[in-house]
Amino acid sequence: MRIKLDENMPLALQGILHDMGHDVDTATAEGLAGKPDEMVRRFANAAGRFLITQDLDFSDIRFLAPGTHPGILLVRLHDPGRSALLQRVAAVFRTEPVDSWSGCLVVLSDLRLRIRHPT
């Protein structure tokens, strides 16, 4: 899977996902840190990258309907510390069929995983 990590995700996640066989780029490495969300979204879309973020601006399906982007994983943990983020995202990538999430909006919380597929 081709992935873009938003600036609010730990950079260590890049190595973890890369070791799982994913092609991972970061918004920070691309000079997108501090840039508007729309710009991050455009870069991820143009590169065909699945975006992993904690930013609620990427949750509005009226503007980002499933199927209109390569896919978004919105991480919403109760305690979004670095360690918790790394553990939860890595666990989901190890146990779920993430390659089937193309074009989906996926919301990951402490106990749940919700997937909105393209219609």
N, C-alpha and C positions, 0 to 999 in steps of 0.2 A: 504494500500500500504506500502511496505517496502522501506524506503528511507534512503539514505546516503547524508548528507550535506557536501559539500566540505569545506575546511577551509576558503574560501573567502565568505562564507555566514554567516549572523548574527546568533549567537547561539540562540537568542530568537526565531528564526524560528522553532527550534526544539519543543518548547513548544506549539507554535501555531498549528503546523501540528499534534502534538500528541493529542491536544484537539479536532482536527477534526477526530480522530480515526486512525491516521497513526502510524506505528512503525518506529520511526526516530532514526538514529544513526548519529554520526558526525565523520568526519575524524580526528578531533582534539582529541576526546575521545579515538579513536583507535590508537593514537600515529602516525598518518600519516601527521601531520602538517609539512610542509617543505619537505616532501618526493616527489619523482618524480610523475608526473601525472599518468604514467603507473602503479605505485604501487597502487595509489588510485583507479584507474580503476579496477585492478585485485581484490582488496579487495571488492569493490562494486559488481563486477560480481560474485565472489565466494559466497558472502552472498545473492545474488539475490536481491540486492537493487538498486532502481531507484536513480540515482545520480543527485543532484541539484548543479549547479556550475555557476560561471561567467567566467571560464577559457576557452578561445577560442581554446586551444589545444584539447578540447573535441568536436569540431565542424566539424572536417575533416571526412566526410563520406567515404572517400577512405579507412580509417583505422578503423573507428567505424561505419560501415554500420548499418542502422536500422535492428534489428533482431539478431545482434551479441552480444548484451548486454541487461540487464534488462530494459534499458531506461535511457535517459539523458534529463534533462531540463537545457538548457543553457540560463541564464538570461543576457540580454544585454540592460540595461537601460541607457538613456542619462545621468542621474544623479543618479549613483548607491549608494547613501548614505544609511545608515542603515534603516532609516524610509521608504524610497521609496522601497527598496528591500522587507522589511517585508509586506508592504501594497500591492504591486503588486503581489507577489507570493501568499500571503494569499487570495487575491481576485480571482485569477485564480483557486486555489484549492477549493474555495467555489462555483464557477460558472461553471467550466468545468468538463467533465467526465474523470477525471485524471486516473481512474482505467483502462481506455481503452488505456493508453499510454505505456503499456508494450512493450518493444523492440523498441520504437520510439525515434527519436531525435526531441525534442521540443525546439523551439527557442521563447523565450518570450521577447518582447521589450515593450516600453512604450505604444504603440497603437496596436500591432499585436501579434498574436500567430500563429506560423507556425509549423505544425506537419508533419514529414516525417515518414511514416509508413513502416514496413518491407515489402519487396516485395514478 
